[in-house]
Amino acid sequence: MIGLIGKKIGMTQVYKENGVLCPATVIEAGPCPVIAVKEDGGKDGYNALKLGFQESEKISRPEKGVFGKLKLPGMKVLKEFRIDNVSEFAPGTVLKADVFAVGDTVMVQGKTKGRGFQGVIKRHKFSGGKESHGVRSKRIPGSIGASSDPSRVIRGKKMPGHYGNAKMTIRGLEVLKVDPDKNVIIV
């Protein structure tokens, strides 16, 4: 399966053919030039395409050499996509949003919104304590371990801490519209 690197532009609503209104995400998918083709028989030992996305002037000198050989501008984002057959691709080939068709099922990966340091109520959906009769445990986690045995907090205990800014994968999203001229897909 071929993938593309993209950027979320925003949200919208789309009517399906059966008249159901569904929320949709607008993604700028491509253009993504092929930077390198990795083959199973070569030094890499697996089949993959290395794609670039978003032109950038801030690249290292070794990257300038790689992009200079391909006569491409520097790319901000580089990702590899493992595929079965790499024979139909060559370095410098540009993949656009037209690799997707309406009705395709896609998997989308991205980073969640970073929320910084959060307590247990927001981070782990704890219910909180009583709020009446002078109780002072409204938003705290409560007991966090046993007393004398094992005399420590058990590993993996749900505690306050950093929340968000993590990689997340959503599978089974349906492609609702494709605009190859603007390199936009709506899922």
C-alpha positions as CSV (number, residue, x, y, z in Angstrom):
1,M,0.0,0.0,0.0
2,I,1.3,3.4,-0.9
3,G,1.1,6.2,1.6
4,L,1.5,10.0,1.4
5,I,2.7,12.6,3.9
6,G,0.1,15.3,4.5
7,K,-1.0,18.1,6.7
8,K,-4.4,18.7,8.3
9,I,-5.9,21.9,6.9
10,G,-9.2,21.8,8.8
11,M,-12.6,20.2,9.4
12,T,-15.8,20.3,7.3
13,Q,-19.1,18.4,6.8
14,V,-19.9,16.2,3.8
15,Y,-23.2,14.6,2.8
16,K,-22.8,11.0,1.7
17,E,-24.9,9.4,-1.1
18,N,-27.5,8.1,1.3
19,G,-28.1,11.6,2.7
20,V,-26.2,11.2,6.0
21,L,-24.2,14.2,7.1
22,C,-20.8,13.2,8.4
23,P,-17.9,15.2,9.9
24,A,-14.8,15.2,7.7
25,T,-11.1,16.2,7.9
26,V,-9.5,18.1,5.1
27,I,-5.9,17.0,4.5
28,E,-3.3,18.5,2.1
29,A,-1.7,15.2,0.8
30,G,1.4,15.9,-1.3
31,P,3.0,16.5,-3.6
32,C,5.5,14.0,-2.2
33,P,8.6,13.4,-4.4
34,V,10.3,10.0,-4.0
35,I,13.7,10.7,-2.4
36,A,15.0,7.1,-2.3
37,V,13.9,3.6,-3.3
38,K,15.0,0.9,-1.0
39,E,15.0,-2.7,-2.4
40,D,14.9,-6.1,-0.7
41,G,18.0,-7.3,-2.7
42,G,20.0,-4.2,-1.9
43,K,21.9,-3.1,1.2
44,D,18.7,-2.2,3.0
45,G,17.1,-5.6,3.0
46,Y,13.5,-4.4,2.7
47,N,11.2,-2.7,0.1
48,A,10.3,0.9,0.9
49,L,9.9,4.3,-0.6
50,K,11.4,7.4,1.1
51,L,9.1,10.4,0.5
52,G,9.5,14.1,1.2
53,F,6.9,16.8,2.0
54,Q,6.9,20.6,2.3
55,E,9.8,22.5,0.8
56,S,12.3,24.0,3.3
57,E,15.5,26.1,3.1
58,K,16.7,24.8,6.5
59,I,18.4,21.5,5.7
60,S,21.8,20.1,6.5
61,R,24.7,20.0,4.1
62,P,24.5,16.2,3.5
63,E,20.7,16.6,2.7
64,K,21.6,19.4,0.3
65,G,23.8,16.9,-1.6
66,V,21.0,14.3,-1.7
67,F,18.4,16.8,-2.9
68,G,20.9,18.3,-5.3
69,K,21.5,15.0,-7.1
70,L,17.7,14.6,-7.6
71,K,17.4,18.3,-8.7
72,L,14.8,18.8,-6.0
73,P,14.4,21.6,-3.3
74,G,15.0,20.6,0.3
75,M,12.2,18.9,2.1
76,K,11.1,19.6,5.7
77,V,9.5,16.1,6.4
78,L,11.0,12.8,5.3
79,K,9.2,9.4,5.9
80,E,9.5,5.9,4.7
81,F,6.6,3.7,3.5
82,R,7.1,0.0,3.2
83,I,5.5,-1.4,0.1
84,D,5.6,-4.8,-1.7
85,N,6.6,-3.7,-5.2
86,V,9.0,-0.8,-5.7
87,S,9.9,-1.5,-9.3
88,E,7.4,1.0,-10.7
89,F,9.0,4.0,-8.8
90,A,12.2,5.9,-9.4
91,P,13.9,8.7,-7.3
92,G,12.4,12.0,-8.3
93,T,8.9,10.7,-9.1
94,V,6.3,12.9,-7.6
95,L,3.2,11.3,-5.9
96,K,0.1,13.4,-5.6
97,A,-3.3,13.0,-4.0
98,D,-4.6,11.1,-7.0
99,V,-3.2,7.9,-5.6
100,F,-6.3,7.8,-3.5
101,A,-9.8,7.3,-4.9
102,V,-13.2,8.0,-3.4
103,G,-14.3,5.1,-1.2
104,D,-10.8,3.9,-0.3
105,T,-10.1,3.0,3.3
106,V,-7.0,4.7,4.8
107,M,-5.0,4.7,8.0
108,V,-4.0,8.2,9.3
109,Q,-1.1,8.8,11.8
110,G,-0.4,12.0,13.6
111,K,0.5,13.7,16.8
112,T,-2.2,14.5,19.4
113,K,-2.6,18.0,20.8
114,G,-0.1,18.6,23.6
115,R,-1.7,19.5,27.0
116,G,1.4,19.7,29.2
117,F,1.4,18.5,32.8
118,Q,-2.1,17.4,33.8
119,G,-3.7,15.9,36.9
120,V,-5.4,12.5,37.1
121,I,-8.9,13.7,36.4
122,K,-8.1,15.2,33.0
123,R,-5.3,12.7,32.1
124,H,-6.9,9.4,33.2
125,K,-10.6,10.3,33.5
126,F,-10.7,9.8,37.3
127,S,-14.0,10.8,38.9
128,G,-12.6,12.9,41.8
129,G,-13.6,12.9,45.4
130,K,-16.4,14.3,47.4
131,E,-17.0,18.0,47.3
132,S,-19.0,18.5,50.4
133,H,-18.6,18.3,54.3
134,G,-15.0,19.8,54.2
135,V,-13.4,17.0,52.3
136,R,-10.0,18.1,50.9
137,S,-9.6,15.4,48.3
138,K,-11.5,16.8,45.4
139,R,-9.0,16.4,42.5
140,I,-6.3,14.1,43.9
141,P,-5.7,10.5,42.9
142,G,-6.4,9.0,46.4
143,S,-4.3,6.0,47.6
144,I,-1.3,5.2,45.4
145,G,0.0,2.0,47.0
146,A,0.2,-0.4,49.9
147,S,1.7,0.5,53.3
148,S,4.6,-1.7,54.5
149,D,4.5,-4.4,51.8
150,P,5.8,-3.7,49.1
151,S,6.7,-0.2,50.5
152,R,6.7,1.4,47.1
153,V,4.4,2.6,44.3
154,I,3.6,-0.2,41.9
155,R,5.0,0.4,38.4
156,G,2.4,1.6,35.9
157,K,0.2,3.4,38.5
158,K,-2.0,6.1,36.9
159,M,-0.5,9.3,38.2
160,P,-0.4,13.0,37.1
161,G,2.1,13.8,34.4
162,H,2.7,14.8,30.8
163,Y,-0.5,14.4,28.6
164,G,-0.8,14.6,24.9
165,N,1.8,15.2,22.1
166,A,1.9,11.4,21.4
167,K,1.7,9.6,18.1
168,M,-1.8,8.2,17.4
169,T,-3.1,6.0,14.6
170,I,-6.7,6.0,13.3
171,R,-7.6,3.1,11.1
172,G,-10.5,2.6,8.7
173,L,-11.2,6.1,7.6
174,E,-13.1,6.4,4.3
175,V,-11.9,8.8,1.6
176,L,-15.0,11.0,0.8
177,K,-13.5,13.4,-1.8
178,V,-10.3,13.8,-3.7
179,D,-9.1,17.0,-5.4
180,P,-5.9,16.2,-7.4
181,D,-5.5,19.8,-8.6
182,K,-5.2,21.2,-5.1
183,N,-3.7,18.0,-3.6
184,V,-6.5,17.7,-1.1
185,I,-8.3,14.7,0.2
186,I,-11.3,14.7,2.6
187,V,-11.6,11.7,5.0
